[in-house]
Amino acid sequence: MLFAFFGVYAQQDAHFTQYMNNKIFVNPAFAGDKGAICLSGIYRHQWTGFDGNPKTQNFNVDMPVDFLRGGIGLSITNDQLGFEKNLGINLLYAYKTDLGAGNFSLGLSLGMLDKGLVNTDWIYPDGASGANDPSIPNDEQKIVPDFGFGLLYSTDAFFVSLSSSHLVPFEVELTSSSSIKLKNHIYLLGGYNIELSPELQLQ
C-alpha cells in the first residue's frame, strides 16, 4: 500500500544475454556491417513450467546495398511475459562512409509496435474473476509507430556504438484509466579486438 500511489517504471525492451551476437537489435547502424547477407535468430524461454513465463523470439536479416551507400535490414521481435505481449517490426537503414582510419555508420529504424494484454485471466485474492472490473484492461492491443536511431564507428581494432529506441514516446491507451507510455532506451556498446594468432581473435 505504501507504493500504491506512485507510477511503476521498468525496462520495456526485450533483454538478450547474447547481445554481442545480436547488435543489430539495439542499433540499426550495424545493418550491412559484415558485408554479406546475414540471418540471425534468437529464442529465449525462461522459467520453464510456470504459467505466463517469459518467452522471447527475435529474427534479423541485413545486407549491404552499394547504391544506397550502406545497408538495409529487417528486425522482428515477439516478446511475451504473463499477459503482456509485444510484437515489434522494424525496417533498418544504415548510411556508411569512411572516417579517419575506420568506418562511420548512421542508422535509422522505422516500424511499428503492437503492444497490449492478451488472454487475460485476472484473479482477485478471494478467487473471484477480475474480468469484469472496468479499471483492469482485458485483451486490449494497440499499434503505434516506432522509431530508432544509432551511430557506429569501427576500425579493425575496435568499435563503439550509441543508439536509442522509441525516439517518439508514444502512449498506448488500453482503457480510459490505463495506458503504457513508451520510453527511450539508450544503448552503448563497445569492443576491442585482440589478435591471439592469425586464426584466433579475442573481442
MDAnalysis code that builds the backbone (N, CA, C; Angstrom):
import MDAnalysis as mda
import numpy as np

u = mda.Universe.empty(609, n_residues=203, atom_resindex=np.repeat(np.arange(203), 3), trajectory=True)
u.add_TopologyAttr("name", ["N", "CA", "C"] * 203)
u.add_TopologyAttr("resid", np.arange(1, 204))
u.add_TopologyAttr("resname", ["MET", "LEU", "PHE", "ALA", "PHE", "PHE", "GLY", "VAL", "TYR", "ALA", "GLN", "GLN", "ASP", "ALA", "HIS", "PHE", "THR", "GLN", "TYR", "MET", "ASN", "ASN", "LYS", "ILE", "PHE", "VAL", "ASN", "PRO", "ALA", "PHE", "ALA", "GLY", "ASP", "LYS", "GLY", "ALA", "ILE", "CYS", "LEU", "SER", "GLY", "ILE", "TYR", "ARG", "HIS", "GLN", "TRP", "THR", "GLY", "PHE", "ASP", "GLY", "ASN", "PRO", "LYS", "THR", "GLN", "ASN", "PHE", "ASN", "VAL", "ASP", "MET", "PRO", "VAL", "ASP", "PHE", "LEU", "ARG", "GLY", "GLY", "ILE", "GLY", "LEU", "SER", "ILE", "THR", "ASN", "ASP", "GLN", "LEU", "GLY", "PHE", "GLU", "LYS", "ASN", "LEU", "GLY", "ILE", "ASN", "LEU", "LEU", "TYR", "ALA", "TYR", "LYS", "THR", "ASP", "LEU", "GLY", "ALA", "GLY", "ASN", "PHE", "SER", "LEU", "GLY", "LEU", "SER", "LEU", "GLY", "MET", "LEU", "ASP", "LYS", "GLY", "LEU", "VAL", "ASN", "THR", "ASP", "TRP", "ILE", "TYR", "PRO", "ASP", "GLY", "ALA", "SER", "GLY", "ALA", "ASN", "ASP", "PRO", "SER", "ILE", "PRO", "ASN", "ASP", "GLU", "GLN", "LYS", "ILE", "VAL", "PRO", "ASP", "PHE", "GLY", "PHE", "GLY", "LEU", "LEU", "TYR", "SER", "THR", "ASP", "ALA", "PHE", "PHE", "VAL", "SER", "LEU", "SER", "SER", "SER", "HIS", "LEU", "VAL", "PRO", "PHE", "GLU", "VAL", "GLU", "LEU", "THR", "SER", "SER", "SER", "SER", "ILE", "LYS", "LEU", "LYS", "ASN", "HIS", "ILE", "TYR", "LEU", "LEU", "GLY", "GLY", "TYR", "ASN", "ILE", "GLU", "LEU", "SER", "PRO", "GLU", "LEU", "GLN", "LEU", "GLN"])
u.atoms.positions = np.array([
    [0.826, -1.208, 0.000],
    [0.000, 0.000, 0.000],
    [0.860, 1.257, 0.000],
    [2.082, 1.151, 0.548],
    [2.952, 2.313, 0.649],
    [3.274, 2.896, -0.730],
    [3.393, 2.022, -1.743],
    [3.777, 2.460, -3.075],
    [2.604, 2.495, -4.054],
    [1.393, 2.338, -3.568],
    [0.235, 2.220, -4.450],
    [-0.066, 3.506, -5.212],
    [0.421, 4.645, -4.754],
    [0.083, 5.911, -5.392],
    [1.189, 6.422, -6.317],
    [2.196, 5.596, -6.550],
    [3.305, 6.002, -7.406],
    [3.285, 5.195, -8.700],
    [3.855, 5.772, -9.755],
    [3.961, 5.056, -11.012],
    [4.993, 3.952, -10.927],
    [4.884, 3.002, -11.849],
    [5.815, 1.883, -11.902],
    [6.666, 2.037, -13.159],
    [7.990, 1.914, -13.024],
    [8.912, 2.098, -14.136],
    [9.794, 0.857, -14.280],
    [9.974, 0.405, -15.510],
    [10.805, -0.771, -15.743],
    [11.262, -0.783, -17.192],
    [12.228, -1.655, -17.493],
    [12.694, -1.811, -18.874],
    [11.554, -2.342, -19.718],
    [11.374, -1.770, -20.905],
    [10.315, -2.207, -21.802],
    [10.833, -3.097, -22.923],
    [12.048, -2.862, -23.379],
    [12.591, -3.649, -24.487],
    [13.004, -5.036, -24.010],
    [12.983, -5.972, -24.947],
    [13.439, -7.331, -24.634],
    [14.918, -7.308, -24.262],
    [15.319, -8.247, -23.426],
    [16.707, -8.327, -22.961],
    [17.318, -9.631, -23.461],
    [18.523, -9.550, -23.989],
    [19.219, -10.730, -24.501],
    [20.588, -10.838, -23.846],
    [20.884, -11.997, -23.283],
    [22.199, -12.196, -22.690],
    [23.276, -12.306, -23.775],
    [22.886, -12.799, -24.964],
    [23.833, -12.935, -26.072],
    [23.783, -11.700, -26.973],
    [23.781, -10.524, -26.354],
    [23.652, -9.282, -27.109],
    [24.793, -9.069, -28.087],
    [25.983, -9.620, -27.780],
    [27.132, -9.422, -28.670],
    [26.923, -10.105, -30.024],
    [25.999, -11.068, -30.068],
    [25.651, -11.726, -31.328],
    [24.376, -11.147, -31.927],
    [23.875, -10.067, -31.356],
    [22.594, -9.512, -31.769],
    [22.644, -7.979, -31.748],
    [23.765, -7.440, -32.218],
    [23.964, -5.988, -32.138],
    [22.938, -5.213, -32.940],
    [22.463, -5.776, -34.041],
    [21.533, -5.064, -34.906],
    [20.193, -4.826, -34.212],
    [19.873, -5.617, -33.196],
    [18.630, -5.426, -32.450],
    [18.638, -4.105, -31.695],
    [19.799, -3.703, -31.181],
    [19.867, -2.473, -30.393],
    [20.361, -1.278, -31.193],
    [20.954, -1.511, -32.381],
    [21.489, -0.387, -33.147],
    [21.348, -0.655, -34.640],
    [20.487, 0.106, -35.338],
    [20.313, -0.108, -36.779],
    [21.557, 0.228, -37.594],
    [22.519, 0.943, -37.015],
    [23.740, 1.294, -37.739],
    [24.579, 0.068, -38.083],
    [24.304, -1.079, -37.453],
    [25.035, -2.306, -37.768],
    [24.525, -2.980, -39.034],
    [23.437, -2.488, -39.640],
    [22.885, -3.101, -40.849],
    [23.919, -3.071, -41.974],
    [24.190, -4.220, -42.554],
    [25.152, -4.332, -43.638],
    [26.595, -4.256, -43.212],
    [26.853, -4.276, -41.914],
    [28.209, -4.062, -41.404],
    [29.167, -5.203, -41.749],
    [28.639, -6.412, -41.944],
    [29.514, -7.554, -42.200],
    [29.772, -7.786, -43.682],
    [29.173, -6.950, -44.544],
    [29.458, -7.044, -45.961],
    [28.846, -8.229, -46.670],
    [27.833, -8.848, -46.088],
    [27.191, -10.006, -46.695],
    [25.754, -10.097, -46.185],
    [24.968, -10.968, -46.819],
    [23.609, -11.204, -46.322],
    [23.711, -12.029, -45.038],
    [23.168, -11.493, -43.948],
    [23.278, -12.159, -42.647],
    [21.888, -12.406, -42.062],
    [21.681, -13.620, -41.586],
    [20.445, -14.004, -40.903],
    [20.779, -14.398, -39.480],
    [19.941, -13.992, -38.540],
    [20.148, -14.417, -37.152],
    [18.803, -14.598, -36.481],
    [18.752, -15.518, -35.548],
    [17.531, -15.774, -34.809],
    [17.848, -16.168, -33.383],
    [17.055, -15.671, -32.458],
    [17.245, -16.000, -31.040],
    [15.893, -16.393, -30.447],
    [15.891, -17.469, -29.701],
    [14.690, -17.887, -28.979],
    [15.058, -18.024, -27.506],
    [14.356, -17.305, -26.645],
    [14.641, -17.346, -25.209],
    [13.384, -17.760, -24.460],
    [13.507, -18.796, -23.639],
    [12.383, -19.348, -22.885],
    [12.823, -19.462, -21.420],
    [12.229, -18.649, -20.547],
    [12.637, -18.618, -19.142],
    [11.577, -19.262, -18.250],
    [11.977, -19.666, -17.075],
    [11.079, -20.193, -16.040],
    [10.183, -21.308, -16.599],
    [10.773, -22.234, -17.295],
    [10.013, -23.310, -17.932],
    [9.137, -24.042, -16.919],
    [7.882, -24.260, -17.302],
    [6.942, -24.970, -16.452],
    [6.004, -24.065, -15.680],
    [6.280, -22.762, -15.636],
    [5.410, -21.814, -14.938],
    [4.471, -21.140, -15.934],
    [3.219, -20.973, -15.549],
    [2.272, -20.270, -16.408],
    [2.686, -18.814, -16.570],
    [2.559, -18.308, -17.801],
    [2.903, -16.918, -18.060],
    [4.386, -16.636, -18.073],
    [5.203, -17.674, -18.226],
    [6.655, -17.474, -18.179],
    [7.130, -16.648, -19.372],
    [8.232, -15.912, -19.216],
    [8.734, -15.061, -20.303],
    [9.215, -15.881, -21.497],
    [8.784, -15.451, -22.678],
    [9.218, -16.079, -23.936],
    [9.515, -14.966, -24.938],
    [10.683, -15.052, -25.568],
    [11.101, -14.016, -26.498],
    [11.680, -14.650, -27.754],
    [11.240, -14.161, -28.910],
    [11.799, -14.580, -30.190],
    [12.240, -13.327, -30.959],
    [13.390, -13.434, -31.589],
    [13.915, -12.311, -32.370],
    [14.528, -12.851, -33.658],
    [14.165, -12.214, -34.777],
    [14.704, -12.602, -36.083],
    [15.215, -11.350, -36.785],
    [16.429, -11.431, -37.331],
    [17.032, -10.309, -38.037],
    [17.605, -10.760, -39.367],
    [17.521, -9.895, -40.346],
    [18.208, -10.114, -41.621],
    [18.731, -8.761, -42.076],
    [19.973, -8.730, -42.571],
    [20.535, -7.474, -43.077],
    [21.536, -7.777, -44.187],
    [21.801, -6.759, -44.982],
    [22.713, -6.925, -46.112],
    [23.213, -5.556, -46.566],
    [24.392, -5.515, -47.180],
    [24.877, -4.244, -47.744],
    [24.186, -3.961, -49.076],
    [23.960, -2.701, -49.365],
    [23.400, -2.284, -50.649],
    [24.246, -1.116, -51.144],
    [25.067, -1.378, -52.150],
    [26.056, -0.400, -52.589],
    [25.426, 0.895, -53.089],
    [24.344, 0.798, -53.876],
    [23.804, 2.019, -54.455],
    [23.103, 2.900, -53.412],
    [22.816, 2.351, -52.233],
    [22.282, 3.143, -51.126],
    [23.388, 3.631, -50.194],
    [24.625, 3.286, -50.538],
    [25.801, 3.698, -49.755],
    [25.706, 3.232, -48.299],
    [25.244, 1.998, -48.132],
    [25.127, 1.482, -46.778],
    [24.506, 0.105, -46.765],
    [23.635, -0.121, -45.770],
    [23.000, -1.422, -45.630],
    [21.553, -1.276, -45.215],
    [20.781, -2.335, -45.450],
    [19.371, -2.377, -45.047],
    [19.139, -3.640, -44.238],
    [18.033, -3.657, -43.507],
    [17.729, -4.829, -42.705],
    [16.296, -4.844, -42.225],
    [15.949, -5.953, -41.610],
    [14.624, -6.147, -41.029],
    [14.803, -6.831, -39.680],
    [14.120, -6.310, -38.661],
    [14.186, -6.903, -37.322],
    [12.767, -7.138, -36.820],
    [12.479, -8.372, -36.397],
    [11.163, -8.745, -35.873],
    [11.355, -9.342, -34.484],
    [10.639, -8.811, -33.506],
    [10.760, -9.290, -32.126],
    [9.381, -9.543, -31.540],
    [9.204, -10.729, -30.991],
    [7.972, -11.091, -30.291],
    [8.339, -11.397, -28.844],
    [7.757, -10.658, -27.912],
    [8.132, -10.775, -26.501],
    [6.870, -10.884, -25.657],
    [6.788, -11.925, -24.833],
    [5.594, -12.127, -24.001],
    [5.994, -12.466, -22.571],
    [5.377, -11.761, -21.627],
    [5.587, -12.002, -20.206],
    [4.233, -11.925, -19.516],
    [3.779, -13.054, -19.002],
    [2.457, -13.064, -18.389],
    [1.403, -12.724, -19.425],
    [0.555, -11.749, -19.115],
    [-0.486, -11.337, -20.051],
    [0.012, -10.302, -21.059],
    [1.181, -9.737, -20.818],
    [1.669, -8.683, -21.710],
    [2.369, -9.280, -22.932],
    [2.017, -8.741, -24.099],
    [2.614, -9.219, -25.339],
    [3.039, -8.035, -26.188],
    [4.249, -8.128, -26.771],
    [4.788, -7.068, -27.614],
    [5.293, -7.679, -28.914],
    [4.877, -7.098, -30.018],
    [5.368, -7.504, -31.336],
    [5.911, -6.266, -32.028],
    [7.208, -6.269, -32.309],
    [7.836, -5.144, -32.974],
    [8.395, -5.545, -34.328],
    [8.101, -4.759, -35.355],
    [8.618, -4.993, -36.702],
    [9.264, -3.693, -37.171],
    [10.553, -3.747, -37.518],
    [11.280, -2.539, -37.880],
    [12.105, -2.743, -39.142],
    [12.023, -1.780, -40.051],
    [12.909, -1.720, -41.205],
    [14.122, -0.886, -40.825],
    [15.304, -1.311, -41.256],
    [16.548, -0.674, -40.844],
    [17.320, -0.156, -42.059],
    [17.965, 0.972, -41.869],
    [18.851, 1.503, -42.902],
    [20.067, 2.115, -42.233],
    [21.238, 1.849, -42.781],
    [22.479, 2.415, -42.262],
    [23.255, 3.057, -43.396],
    [23.563, 4.326, -43.246],
    [24.421, 5.033, -44.195],
    [25.861, 4.913, -43.708],
    [26.771, 4.534, -44.606],
    [28.156, 4.267, -44.204],
    [29.122, 5.125, -45.019],
    [30.158, 5.587, -44.339],
    [31.192, 6.369, -45.007],
    [32.517, 6.185, -44.283],
    [33.602, 6.353, -45.007],
    [34.929, 6.269, -44.391],
    [35.174, 7.501, -43.531],
    [35.812, 7.275, -42.403],
    [36.140, 8.381, -41.498],
    [37.452, 8.057, -40.794],
    [38.493, 8.814, -41.107],
    [39.785, 8.539, -40.492],
    [40.280, 7.150, -40.844],
    [40.680, 6.400, -39.826],
    [41.191, 5.047, -40.046],
    [40.092, 4.001, -40.055],
    [38.832, 4.433, -39.897],
    [37.750, 3.476, -39.795],
    [36.542, 3.825, -40.642],
    [35.402, 3.331, -40.212],
    [34.150, 3.491, -40.931],
    [33.090, 4.026, -39.985],
    [32.336, 5.018, -40.439],
    [31.269, 5.612, -39.638],
    [29.918, 5.245, -40.240],
    [28.971, 4.858, -39.373],
    [27.628, 4.486, -39.820],
    [26.586, 5.281, -39.054],
    [25.571, 5.717, -39.788],
    [24.418, 6.400, -39.202],
    [23.194, 5.557, -39.526],
    [22.512, 5.058, -38.490],
    [21.412, 4.133, -38.696],
    [20.067, 4.674, -38.261],
    [19.027, 4.257, -38.980],
    [17.650, 4.618, -38.660],
    [16.785, 3.360, -38.704],
    [15.807, 3.288, -37.815],
    [14.831, 2.203, -37.860],
    [13.432, 2.800, -37.850],
    [12.582, 2.280, -38.726],
    [11.192, 2.721, -38.843],
    [10.308, 1.489, -38.775],
    [9.290, 1.544, -37.947],
    [8.430, 0.380, -37.845],
    [7.219, 0.612, -36.986],
    [6.733, -0.491, -36.409],
    [5.541, -0.439, -35.583],
    [5.709, -1.359, -34.380],
    [4.951, -1.032, -33.340],
    [4.951, -1.839, -32.125],
    [3.512, -2.158, -31.761],
    [3.201, -3.448, -31.724],
    [1.876, -3.925, -31.313],
    [2.000, -4.345, -29.849],
    [1.413, -3.556, -28.968],
    [1.619, -3.742, -27.531],
    [0.270, -3.889, -26.834],
    [0.197, -4.803, -25.880],
    [-1.060, -4.935, -25.154],
    [-1.098, -6.138, -24.245],
    [-2.299, -6.482, -23.831],
    [-2.553, -7.595, -22.926],
    [-3.439, -8.609, -23.634],
    [-3.065, -9.889, -23.579],
    [-3.815, -10.930, -24.281],
    [-4.097, -12.096, -23.337],
    [-5.187, -12.798, -23.618],
    [-5.579, -13.989, -22.843],
    [-5.587, -13.708, -21.343],
    [-6.119, -12.543, -20.968],
    [-6.099, -12.149, -19.560],
    [-7.041, -13.005, -18.725],
    [-6.591, -13.361, -17.566],
    [-7.386, -14.163, -16.635],
    [-7.074, -13.683, -15.226],
    [-7.390, -12.400, -14.981],
    [-7.100, -11.812, -13.674],
    [-7.910, -12.510, -12.591],
    [-7.282, -12.772, -11.463],
    [-7.958, -13.433, -10.337],
    [-7.734, -12.608, -9.086],
    [-8.840, -12.235, -8.424],
    [-8.763, -11.495, -7.174],
    [-8.210, -12.386, -6.061],
    [-7.691, -11.798, -4.986],
    [-7.175, -12.611, -3.879],
    [-8.216, -13.575, -3.301],
    [-9.513, -13.206, -3.396],
    [-10.543, -14.111, -2.866],
    [-10.929, -15.202, -3.858],
    [-10.255, -15.241, -5.022],
    [-10.519, -16.277, -6.005],
    [-11.501, -15.878, -7.087],
    [-12.162, -14.742, -6.939],
    [-13.131, -14.294, -7.935],
    [-12.402, -13.770, -9.182],
    [-13.114, -13.773, -10.291],
    [-12.536, -13.291, -11.545],
    [-12.550, -11.769, -11.583],
    [-11.455, -11.205, -12.096],
    [-11.382, -9.761, -12.236],
    [-11.715, -9.292, -13.634],
    [-12.283, -10.187, -14.464],
    [-12.544, -9.860, -15.862],
    [-13.562, -8.745, -16.023],
    [-14.448, -8.574, -15.042],
    [-15.500, -7.565, -15.170],
    [-15.146, -6.238, -14.515],
    [-13.918, -6.114, -14.014],
    [-13.508, -4.859, -13.385],
    [-13.168, -3.844, -14.472],
    [-13.900, -2.728, -14.582],
    [-13.660, -1.773, -15.666],
    [-12.302, -1.075, -15.586],
    [-11.659, -1.106, -14.429],
    [-10.366, -0.434, -14.290],
    [-9.201, -1.324, -14.709],
    [-9.479, -2.586, -15.013],
    [-8.426, -3.520, -15.422],
    [-8.614, -3.864, -16.889],
    [-7.618, -3.607, -17.737],
    [-7.758, -3.910, -19.165],
    [-7.790, -5.411, -19.419],
    [-8.609, -5.816, -20.372],
    [-8.740, -7.221, -20.733],
    [-8.617, -7.372, -22.237],
    [-7.655, -8.171, -22.671],
    [-7.464, -8.456, -24.097],
    [-7.497, -7.180, -24.930],
    [-6.607, -6.261, -24.593],
    [-6.503, -4.998, -25.325],
    [-5.140, -4.914, -25.991],
    [-5.131, -4.591, -27.285],
    [-3.887, -4.408, -28.014],
    [-3.999, -3.173, -28.888],
    [-2.910, -2.413, -28.969],
    [-2.872, -1.223, -29.806],
    [-1.554, -1.187, -30.573],
    [-1.610, -0.624, -31.769],
    [-0.426, -0.499, -32.615],
    [-0.006, 0.964, -32.671],
    [1.261, 1.222, -32.424],
    [1.796, 2.586, -32.501],
    [3.054, 2.568, -33.368],
    [3.379, 3.696, -34.017],
    [4.635, 3.778, -34.778],
    [5.829, 3.697, -33.828],
    [6.960, 3.288, -34.386],
    [8.167, 3.160, -33.565],
    [9.378, 3.581, -34.396],
    [10.248, 4.394, -33.786],
    [11.414, 4.913, -34.490],
    [12.664, 4.735, -33.626],
    [13.778, 4.446, -34.277],
    [15.046, 4.306, -33.575],
    [16.176, 4.973, -34.348],
    [17.317, 5.128, -33.682],
    [18.440, 5.878, -34.231],
    [19.733, 5.299, -33.672],
    [20.782, 5.281, -34.472],
    [22.040, 4.745, -33.977],
    [23.256, 5.289, -34.691],
    [24.379, 5.307, -33.995],
    [25.680, 5.709, -34.532],
    [26.682, 4.574, -34.288],
    [27.594, 4.393, -35.218],
    [28.606, 3.345, -35.081],
    [29.904, 3.819, -35.711],
    [31.010, 3.645, -34.977],
    [32.338, 3.881, -35.543],
    [33.168, 2.622, -35.302],
    [33.756, 2.105, -36.373],
    [34.511, 0.858, -36.236],
    [35.784, 0.905, -37.060],
    [36.813, 0.248, -36.531],
    [38.072, 0.040, -37.236],
    [38.411, -1.441, -37.113],
    [39.553, -1.847, -37.640],
    [39.974, -3.242, -37.489],
    [40.253, -3.579, -36.028],
    [40.557, -2.565, -35.214],
    [40.964, -2.809, -33.829],
    [39.819, -2.689, -32.829],
    [38.829, -1.825, -33.091],
    [37.783, -1.615, -32.082],
    [36.509, -1.099, -32.745],
    [35.423, -1.091, -31.963],
    [34.182, -0.458, -32.400],
    [33.509, 0.174, -31.188],
    [32.721, 1.219, -31.436],
    [31.919, 1.843, -30.392],
    [30.618, 2.298, -31.033],
    [29.492, 2.093, -30.336],
    [28.201, 2.475, -30.897],
    [27.310, 3.057, -29.810],
    [26.451, 3.971, -30.236],
    [25.474, 4.609, -29.360],
    [24.140, 4.622, -30.095],
    [23.073, 4.199, -29.425],
    [21.774, 4.137, -30.096],
    [20.645, 4.361, -29.098],
    [19.465, 4.627, -29.666],
    [18.279, 4.839, -28.841],
    [17.062, 4.276, -29.549],
    [16.230, 3.573, -28.812],
    [14.964, 3.077, -29.351],
    [13.819, 3.944, -28.830],
    [12.662, 3.853, -29.490],
    [11.450, 4.599, -29.093],
    [11.745, 6.102, -29.000],
    [12.238, 6.669, -30.094],
    [12.583, 8.088, -30.091],
    [11.380, 8.971, -29.779],
    [10.222, 8.605, -30.306],
    [8.986, 9.349, -30.018],
    [8.225, 8.583, -28.940],
    [8.000, 9.197, -27.777],
    [7.361, 8.469, -26.652],
    [5.850, 8.337, -26.817],
    [5.440, 7.517, -27.791],
    [4.010, 7.300, -27.997],
    [3.385, 6.637, -26.771],
    [2.115, 6.914, -26.547],
    [1.393, 6.334, -25.418],
    [0.364, 5.341, -25.935],
    [0.392, 4.131, -25.378],
    [-0.543, 3.077, -25.757],
    [-1.693, 3.087, -24.750],
    [-2.856, 3.577, -25.176],
    [-4.012, 3.658, -24.289],
    [-4.809, 2.360, -24.359],
    [-4.783, 1.607, -23.264],
    [-5.500, 0.329, -23.218],
    [-6.956, 0.525, -22.805],
    [-7.190, 1.357, -21.792],
    [-8.542, 1.728, -21.373],
    [-8.516, 3.213, -21.034],
    [-9.654, 3.741, -20.649],
    [-9.709, 5.159, -20.284],
    [-8.906, 5.461, -19.029],
    [-8.595, 4.441, -18.241],
    [-7.876, 4.667, -16.991],
    [-6.506, 4.007, -16.945],
    [-6.104, 3.334, -18.020],
    [-4.797, 2.664, -18.001],
    [-4.125, 2.809, -19.361],
    [-2.826, 3.068, -19.320],
    [-2.055, 3.224, -20.551],
    [-0.597, 2.870, -20.281],
    [0.131, 2.645, -21.361],
    [1.558, 2.356, -21.291],
    [2.267, 3.375, -22.155],
    [3.217, 4.112, -21.593],
    [3.949, 5.122, -22.337],
    [5.336, 4.591, -22.676],
    [5.655, 4.621, -23.970],
    [6.978, 4.176, -24.390],
    [8.043, 5.154, -23.907],
    [9.181, 4.620, -23.546],
    [10.294, 5.427, -23.068],
    [11.539, 5.150, -23.911],
    [12.383, 6.172, -24.037],
    [13.662, 5.979, -24.720],
    [14.515, 4.967, -23.971],
    [15.126, 4.059, -24.712],
    [16.125, 3.154, -24.163],
    [17.434, 3.485, -24.870],
    [18.475, 3.754, -24.130],
    [19.758, 4.155, -24.699],
    [20.770, 3.023, -24.509],
    [21.476, 2.690, -25.590],
    [22.422, 1.581, -25.570],
    [23.811, 2.075, -25.967],
    [24.809, 1.707, -25.200],
    [26.204, 1.988, -25.502],
    [26.940, 0.658, -25.603],
    [27.517, 0.386, -26.769],
    [28.252, -0.856, -26.990],
    [29.671, -0.521, -27.434],
    [30.595, -1.367, -27.057],
    [31.969, -1.172, -27.500],
    [32.739, -2.472, -27.428],
    [33.778, -2.569, -28.211],
    [34.599, -3.766, -28.185],
    [35.983, -3.484, -28.730],
    [36.967, -4.241, -28.243],
    [38.348, -4.108, -28.716],
    [38.841, -5.487, -29.136],
    [39.447, -5.568, -30.298],
    [39.900, -6.841, -30.840],
    [41.370, -7.090, -30.515],
    [41.627, -8.242, -29.913],
    [42.996, -8.647, -29.586],
    [43.338, -9.874, -30.421],
    [44.326, -9.749, -31.270],
    [44.704, -10.868, -32.139],
    [45.630, -11.815, -31.380],
    [45.130, -13.000, -31.089],
    [45.918, -14.002, -30.362],
    [46.796, -14.806, -31.300],
    [46.308, -14.998, -32.526],
    [47.071, -15.701, -33.567],
    [46.434, -15.331, -34.895],
    [47.033, -15.711, -36.023],
    [46.406, -15.406, -37.308],
    [45.010, -16.010, -37.472],
    [44.703, -17.071, -36.720],
    [43.407, -17.718, -36.839],
    [42.458, -17.395, -35.684],
    [42.935, -16.750, -34.612],
    [42.127, -16.570, -33.412],
    [42.169, -15.127, -32.932],
    [40.991, -14.582, -32.650],
    [40.879, -13.213, -32.188],
    [39.932, -13.141, -30.992],
    [40.337, -12.374, -29.996],
    [39.526, -12.189, -28.782],
    [38.946, -10.782, -28.796],
    [37.628, -10.649, -28.578],
    [36.993, -9.326, -28.537],
    [36.531, -9.041, -27.125],
])
